[in-house]
Amino acid sequence: MAKVAKVGRLKADSLLEVVIAAVLIIVVFSMAMMVYANVLHTSRPVKQVRAAAFLRQAARRIEQLQDTAVSETGFDGPLIRRSVTAAGGPGTAHLRLIALGAHNDTLAVLDKIIVWHGK
């Protein structure tokens, strides 16, 4: 007759190893979740990056054209609020551009002192 191996109890050592491995996996995953949450929290959304780039371009155009009018213009949805005020001495101006999102939330702000020659 063939002998059949009898399945007995697990040794305590193997059960302890499983518990330790489970704890280690939980610790590693919780640390990974914290790192992932921090990356998501600190990264700038694409809309904010695009709005900041557009504000820099608009500031260059305003500086070149020497346009002092206050206006609001839109680009791809967000609203750009522009104001140019006198700053310091003659020929200098304070330029403030604000990009507003669809719900009037501020996406980007640009403050710049412009020196205009010949004005």
Salt bridges, closest charged atoms under 4 A:
GLU63 OE1 - LYS112 NZ 3.05
ASP67 OD2 - ARG82 NH2 3.37
GLU72 OE2 - ARG81 NE 2.87
ASP76 OD2 - ARG50 NH2 2.68
ASP111 OD1 - HIS94 NE2 3.36
ASP111 OD2 - ARG96 NH1 2.62
